[in-house]
């Protein structure tokens, strides 16, 4: 069995690779050819252990992601198996996979849900996920400007992010940023809504990816009520974990308003009816994403002869 480090992932898996793998995985799931295992959390003494997984026969891989959370810090490991003979194939450090796959799924959602020609991104949070989202979205879409809202960002952050993304980055107040944005990404650890839903521009696409906990939320009920559709990765897990959904007034999220990403990418659901529809993608992170990208990375790294025995 091989062990694959984050550094190996960064050398052999590009954001474009991750985006294609996510598309293929959600298509496979939407066609009933793959299955997911919901996240299970176990906690004692301030230490939380979480597990989630997937079986993806079309990619010849099954596996699970296991991680600890201690004082808000995560440590990830992924283990994958062959679906052909059941043998363990590789273990992964998995920080890089988590970073890549989350943003890749947001790009996948944006390609299906954002209006063509979207130019302005409002980014809430300039941590690891925020930066990765800015980089992947700037490379994949015709963005011309990023408005950054992060009370913890240092004064040099806009310049650093601009160099990485190749477009101007300016600091902005939350509602000011949202009012100008075609795409909004919330990648924070906020426990309460980040902006007023009234500020959302008609036709905006929102990717809310910062929380997978039922007691925290980044979006208010106004944003949810204005949305034509709310797209989730997988209804059973999202409806239980996403505080944006759990804490919302049920009246703003009738059952037919919530659709799955797999149905969007297979074309069975077309959420955008017109250019003024506001669409929201709420991510909590599902095992399908981790296992699919780990399987791809394993094949790439094994072919390169770089991995080492665990």
N, C-alpha and C positions, 0 to 999 in steps of 0.2 A: 504494500500500500504506500502511496506517495503522500508527502506533506507539501502543501503549496502555500507560500507566504504571500503577504500583501504586495511585497515588492515584485514578485513574479507576476501577479495579476496585473499590476500597473505596466509591466513590460509587454505583456502578451495579449491584453484585452483592452480594446479602445472603446470610447463611449459609443461610437457607431456600431461596433460589435454588440455591445450591451443592448442597444436599442433594437437591433434586429432579433436578438435572442428573446427579448421581452415580447416582441410582436409574435414570433413563432410560438412561444409558450402560451400566451393568452389565446391565440387561435386554436391551439391544440386543446386547451381547457374548454373553450367555447364549443368545440366540436365533440366534446365528451370523451376525448382520448387521453386525458390526464386528470389527476385527482389531487386535492390538497388536504392537508391536515391542519386544523385550527391551532392557533397559538394556545399553549397551556402555561400558566404562570404559577409558580410555587414560591412561597416566601416564608422566611423565618429569620429572626435576629437581624433584621435590616438587610438581608441578602435575598435577592430575587433571582430565581432560575426560570428561564423561559425556553420553550421548545416549539418549533413549527416545522412542517415538512411538506413533501410532495412526491408523487410518482408520475414520471413523464416517459412512458414507453417509447414515444416517437423520438426522444432524445437519448434513449437507452440508459436512463438514469433515474434513480430514486434516492432520497436522502432527507436529512434533517439539519436544521440550524439550531444550535444550542448556545445560549448566552446568559451571562450573569449581569445583574445591575446592582451596583453598590455605590451609594451616595451619588446617584445620577450618572455614573460612569458605566459604559457598556464594554464587555469583552466577548467577542463573537468567535464561534467555531462552527464549521460546517463539515458534515461527513456525508459522502455520497457512495452509492452502491450501483453495480451493474444490474439492469433489469433483465439481462440475458442469462446470467448464471448466478446472480445474487452476491457475488464477492464484493467486499469493500474495495473501492478504487482509490480514494484520496480523502485526506483531511485538509482543511483550509483554516488560515487565520481569520479570514472573512470580513475584516474591516473594510477592505477595498471593494469587495463584492457588494456589501451593504451600501456603500457610498455610490458606486456605479449604478446598481440596479434601481435604486430609488429615483434618481434623476432620470434614468433612461425611461422608466415608466411614465414619469411626468411629461417627457418629450413625446412619448407614444400617445398619451392622452391629448397633449396640445395639438399634435398633427391631426387628430380627429375632431377636436372640439373648439380650438381657437379659430377666430376668423382669419381668412387668408389675408396676408399683408400686415399682420400684427407687428407693431414697431416698438412699443414701449412696454418694458417689464417693470413692475413694482415688486421689489424683493424685500421680504420681511425676514431678517436674520441672515447674518454673514458668517455663520459657522461653517463646519465641514459640508453639511448638506446644502446650505444656501449658496455657497461658492460653487459647488458642483452643479447645482441647478442652473446658475447663471452661465457657467461655461458651456454646458450641454445645450441649453436653449439658444444661446447666442450663436453657437456653431450650426444649429439645425434650422433656425428660423431667421427671417430677415429683420431681426431686431436692430434698432438704431440708437436706443438709449435705455439705461437702467436707472431707476430711482430706488435708492436704498434707504430702508428704515430699520435701524438697529441701534438702540440706545447704548449698546456695549461696544460698538465698532469704534476703533481708534481713528484719529484724524487722517491717517494715511490709507485707510481701507479703500475708499473710493478709487484712488489712483492705482492701488495694487490690483483691484478687481477689473478696472478698465484695461490694464495691460493684459490680464489673462483672457478677457472676453473680446478685446479689440474694438470696443465701443465705449462712448462716454458713460461714466457713472457719477451720479450726483446724490447727495444726501437729501432727504425730503421727509416732511412730517407725514404720518400715516394717511390721513384722509386726503392730503394734497397728492401723495403718490398714487393712491387708488383712483382718484378722479381723472388722472391722465393715462392710466394704464390699460392697455389691451389685454395684457396677461398679468396676473397677480400670483406670486408664489409666497406662501407662508411656511417658513422653515424655522420656526421659533420653538421655545419651550414655554410659551405663555399659557397660563391657565384660564385666561379670560380673553374675549374677542379683541383683536388687534386694531380694528377700524370699524367705522360705521358702515353697515351694508348700504345705506342710502348713498354713499360716495361712489359705489361701483358704477363704472361707465357702462352704458347700454352696449351689449354685445361682448362684454368682457368674459375671459376665461380665467377661472381661479383654480390653482392647484394647492390644496391645503394638505401639507405633508408632515407638519411638525409634531403631531401627537398621535399616539395609538392608545391613549388611556381614557377610560370612560368619564373621568372627573375633570378633564381639561378640554378647552376648545379654543380655536383661533378665529372662528367666524360667528357672527351673531345671527339671531333669528331673521333679521331683515335681509341679510345676504341670502340666507336659505330660502326665504319666501320669494325673493326676486328671481331666483334661479329657475330656469325652465326645466332643467334636469340636474340631478346629483348622481354622478358616476362613481361607483366604488369598485375596488378590485374583486371582492367576493362578499356577497351579501351576508352569509352566516357569520363571518368574522367581523366585518365592518360594522354591522348593526349592533354588535355586542361591545366592541372596543372603542369606537370613535366617539369621543365626547361631543364633537360637533353634531352628531346625530342623537346620541343618548340624552344629552341635555336640552335638545331643541324642543320647542312646543310641537307636539305631534301634528298640529293643524298645518304647520308650514312644510311638512314632509309626508304627504300622503304616499301610500305604498307605490303607486304607479309613477311617482316622480323619481324613485331610486332605481337605477339600472346598473348592470355590471359591465366592467371594461371589456370582458370577453365578448359580450353581445355587441358592443360598439365596434371592435376591431373585426369581427366577422361580418358586420354589415346588417345584422338582424335588427338592430336598433340604430336610428339616426337621430341623435339628441337635438341637433341644431335645426330649428325650423326656419329661422331668418337671421339676418345680421344683427338684430337687436337682442336676441336671446342671450341671457347670462347663463353660463354653464359652469358647474363646479365639479372638480375631481377631488374626492377625499381619499387619501391613501393612509393605510395603517401598516403596510408591509405584509406580504403573504409569502408562504413557503415556496410557492410556485416560482417566484422571482429568484430567490436564493439558489434553489436547486438547479433551475435551468441555467443560470449563469455559471454556477460551479461546474456543471457538466461540460459546458462549452470551454471554460477555462482549462479544465482537466485535459480535454482533447488537444487543445492548442499547446499546452505546456508539455504534455507527454510527447507530442510530435516533435517539439523542439529539443527534447532530451535533457531538459533542465531540472525537472523535479527530482527530489531526493526521497529516499525511503524514510517513512515516519518511525 
